[in-house]
Amino acid sequence: MSLLFLFVSVTAFSQNRYELSDEGKDKFYLSDSISDLANAGKITPHPIVVVDGIPHRYQDLEKEKLVLSKIEIKKIITLEKQAGLKIYGNYGEAGVIVITTNRNSYHKPEQEIRPDQIQQHIEK
């Protein structure tokens, strides 16, 4: 019984590190995806998560949360173990998930500003 409690506690603790900034069930989209990939044997439950080229190790996610929302995720892929080890060394042993976002399309200005408009604003 205590072994089951320990497993559930570790799983819940791990899941918190991979929570997204969303609310409700979308908050667990990444952690659920990681659990599914771990159950399929593609990664461990504690992989490196690379978001748009920036790696986040499991150990680091205790202090810093991923600033990521489900709607921003365009694609999630896993690296094969040998590729993960070549790129991330021993940290790649736990598995590597690469997330590509569509942030570039979300962070475009709604209105284009011309240089003459900037000058007019400065002179006011």
C-alpha atoms as a printed R data frame, in Angstrom:
    type eleno elety resid chain resno      x      y       z
1   ATOM     1    CA   MET     A     1  0.000  0.000   0.000
2   ATOM     2    CA   SER     A     2  2.768  2.476   0.889
3   ATOM     3    CA   LEU     A     3  4.597  1.609  -2.358
4   ATOM     4    CA   LEU     A     4  1.498  2.561  -4.336
5   ATOM     5    CA   PHE     A     5  1.245  5.863  -2.425
6   ATOM     6    CA   LEU     A     6  4.922  6.573  -3.151
7   ATOM     7    CA   PHE     A     7  4.432  5.885  -6.877
8   ATOM     8    CA   VAL     A     8  1.365  8.144  -7.053
9   ATOM     9    CA   SER     A     9  3.199 10.891  -5.137
10  ATOM    10    CA   VAL     A    10  6.237 10.743  -7.434
11  ATOM    11    CA   THR     A    11  4.012 10.731 -10.514
12  ATOM    12    CA   ALA     A    12  2.039 13.746  -9.294
13  ATOM    13    CA   PHE     A    13  5.255 15.560  -8.333
14  ATOM    14    CA   SER     A    14  6.734 14.870 -11.784
15  ATOM    15    CA   GLN     A    15  3.568 16.005 -13.451
16  ATOM    16    CA   ASN     A    16  3.748 19.399 -11.711
17  ATOM    17    CA   ARG     A    17  7.107 20.120 -13.330
18  ATOM    18    CA   TYR     A    18  5.594 19.745 -16.794
19  ATOM    19    CA   GLU     A    19  2.427 21.769 -16.178
20  ATOM    20    CA   LEU     A    20  1.536 24.349 -18.773
21  ATOM    21    CA   SER     A    21  0.357 27.866 -18.034
22  ATOM    22    CA   ASP     A    22 -3.202 26.926 -19.057
23  ATOM    23    CA   GLU     A    23 -6.158 26.260 -16.787
24  ATOM    24    CA   GLY     A    24 -8.183 23.078 -16.415
25  ATOM    25    CA   LYS     A    25 -7.244 19.916 -18.274
26  ATOM    26    CA   ASP     A    26 -5.109 21.825 -20.820
27  ATOM    27    CA   LYS     A    27 -2.667 22.486 -17.963
28  ATOM    28    CA   PHE     A    28 -1.743 18.779 -18.037
29  ATOM    29    CA   TYR     A    29 -1.451 18.400 -21.833
30  ATOM    30    CA   LEU     A    30  2.352 18.152 -21.804
31  ATOM    31    CA   SER     A    31  2.591 16.017 -18.670
32  ATOM    32    CA   ASP     A    32 -0.045 13.636 -20.083
33  ATOM    33    CA   SER     A    33  1.883 13.460 -23.374
34  ATOM    34    CA   ILE     A    34  5.093 12.689 -21.466
35  ATOM    35    CA   SER     A    35  3.296  9.949 -19.486
36  ATOM    36    CA   ASP     A    36  1.971  8.406 -22.707
37  ATOM    37    CA   LEU     A    37  5.430  8.473 -24.319
38  ATOM    38    CA   ALA     A    38  7.015  7.010 -21.170
39  ATOM    39    CA   ASN     A    39  4.427  4.220 -21.054
40  ATOM    40    CA   ALA     A    40  5.218  3.471 -24.701
41  ATOM    41    CA   GLY     A    41  8.915  3.156 -23.763
42  ATOM    42    CA   LYS     A    42 10.078  6.067 -25.932
43  ATOM    43    CA   ILE     A    43 11.358  8.184 -23.002
44  ATOM    44    CA   THR     A    44 11.539  8.082 -19.209
45  ATOM    45    CA   PRO     A    45  9.070 10.072 -17.085
46  ATOM    46    CA   HIS     A    46 11.775 12.776 -16.600
47  ATOM    47    CA   PRO     A    47 12.928 13.852 -20.087
48  ATOM    48    CA   ILE     A    48 14.620 17.031 -21.207
49  ATOM    49    CA   VAL     A    49 12.022 19.299 -22.793
50  ATOM    50    CA   VAL     A    50 13.393 21.482 -25.591
51  ATOM    51    CA   VAL     A    51 11.094 24.384 -26.461
52  ATOM    52    CA   ASP     A    52 12.046 26.205 -29.665
53  ATOM    53    CA   GLY     A    53 15.667 25.142 -29.186
54  ATOM    54    CA   ILE     A    54 15.904 25.966 -25.466
55  ATOM    55    CA   PRO     A    55 16.473 22.853 -23.311
56  ATOM    56    CA   HIS     A    56 14.828 22.495 -19.903
57  ATOM    57    CA   ARG     A    57 16.124 19.637 -17.778
58  ATOM    58    CA   TYR     A    58 13.809 17.900 -15.333
59  ATOM    59    CA   GLN     A    59 15.995 19.099 -12.439
60  ATOM    60    CA   ASP     A    60 15.689 22.736 -13.565
61  ATOM    61    CA   LEU     A    61 11.902 22.640 -13.795
62  ATOM    62    CA   GLU     A    62 11.638 22.477 -10.012
63  ATOM    63    CA   LYS     A    63 12.795 26.109  -9.853
64  ATOM    64    CA   GLU     A    64 11.612 27.472 -13.185
65  ATOM    65    CA   LYS     A    65  8.303 26.644 -14.816
66  ATOM    66    CA   LEU     A    66  7.804 26.297 -18.531
67  ATOM    67    CA   VAL     A    67  6.184 29.428 -19.871
68  ATOM    68    CA   LEU     A    68  4.120 27.605 -22.419
69  ATOM    69    CA   SER     A    69  0.475 27.204 -23.294
70  ATOM    70    CA   LYS     A    70 -1.188 24.311 -25.124
71  ATOM    71    CA   ILE     A    71 -2.358 26.607 -27.911
72  ATOM    72    CA   GLU     A    72  1.275 27.571 -28.603
73  ATOM    73    CA   ILE     A    73  2.393 23.974 -29.197
74  ATOM    74    CA   LYS     A    74  2.654 23.204 -32.882
75  ATOM    75    CA   LYS     A    75  4.493 19.879 -32.734
76  ATOM    76    CA   ILE     A    76  5.962 17.467 -30.169
77  ATOM    77    CA   ILE     A    77  8.554 14.914 -31.226
78  ATOM    78    CA   THR     A    78 10.923 12.642 -29.335
79  ATOM    79    CA   LEU     A    79 14.563 12.179 -30.230
80  ATOM    80    CA   GLU     A    80 15.955  8.693 -30.511
81  ATOM    81    CA   LYS     A    81 18.115  7.827 -27.517
82  ATOM    82    CA   GLN     A    82 21.438  7.988 -29.397
83  ATOM    83    CA   ALA     A    83 20.616 11.409 -30.860
84  ATOM    84    CA   GLY     A    84 19.614 12.696 -27.406
85  ATOM    85    CA   LEU     A    85 22.876 11.429 -25.915
86  ATOM    86    CA   LYS     A    86 24.968 13.009 -28.684
87  ATOM    87    CA   ILE     A    87 23.309 16.390 -28.280
88  ATOM    88    CA   TYR     A    88 22.685 16.567 -24.522
89  ATOM    89    CA   GLY     A    89 25.244 14.130 -23.124
90  ATOM    90    CA   ASN     A    90 24.225 12.079 -20.086
91  ATOM    91    CA   TYR     A    91 21.143 14.273 -19.571
92  ATOM    92    CA   GLY     A    92 19.781 12.858 -22.837
93  ATOM    93    CA   GLU     A    93 19.680  9.412 -21.216
94  ATOM    94    CA   ALA     A    94 16.247 10.232 -19.757
95  ATOM    95    CA   GLY     A    95 14.894 11.080 -23.191
96  ATOM    96    CA   VAL     A    96 14.417 14.275 -25.122
97  ATOM    97    CA   ILE     A    97 11.159 15.867 -26.215
98  ATOM    98    CA   VAL     A    98 11.386 18.618 -28.792
99  ATOM    99    CA   ILE     A    99  8.514 21.092 -28.860
100 ATOM   100    CA   THR     A   100  8.070 23.463 -31.751
101 ATOM   101    CA   THR     A   101  5.738 26.355 -31.075
102 ATOM   102    CA   ASN     A   102  3.868 28.733 -33.291
103 ATOM   103    CA   ARG     A   103  4.937 31.712 -31.173
104 ATOM   104    CA   ASN     A   104  6.326 33.639 -34.133
105 ATOM   105    CA   SER     A   105  2.821 33.959 -35.533
106 ATOM   106    CA   TYR     A   106  1.383 34.967 -32.140
107 ATOM   107    CA   HIS     A   107  3.888 37.693 -31.346
108 ATOM   108    CA   LYS     A   108  3.568 39.738 -34.510
109 ATOM   109    CA   PRO     A   109  2.371 43.281 -33.951
110 ATOM   110    CA   GLU     A   110 -1.299 43.766 -34.693
111 ATOM   111    CA   GLN     A   111 -0.558 46.991 -36.518
112 ATOM   112    CA   GLU     A   112  2.543 47.838 -38.457
113 ATOM   113    CA   ILE     A   113  4.231 51.049 -37.343
114 ATOM   114    CA   ARG     A   114  5.988 53.172 -39.953
115 ATOM   115    CA   PRO     A   115  9.198 55.097 -39.110
116 ATOM   116    CA   ASP     A   116  7.452 58.468 -39.713
117 ATOM   117    CA   GLN     A   117  4.855 57.550 -37.056
118 ATOM   118    CA   ILE     A   118  7.620 56.963 -34.502
119 ATOM   119    CA   GLN     A   119  9.143 60.357 -35.250
120 ATOM   120    CA   GLN     A   120  5.734 62.045 -34.908
121 ATOM   121    CA   HIS     A   121  5.216 60.375 -31.514
122 ATOM   122    CA   ILE     A   122  8.653 61.478 -30.286
123 ATOM   123    CA   GLU     A   123  8.054 65.096 -31.279
124 ATOM   124    CA   LYS     A   124  4.770 65.329 -29.331
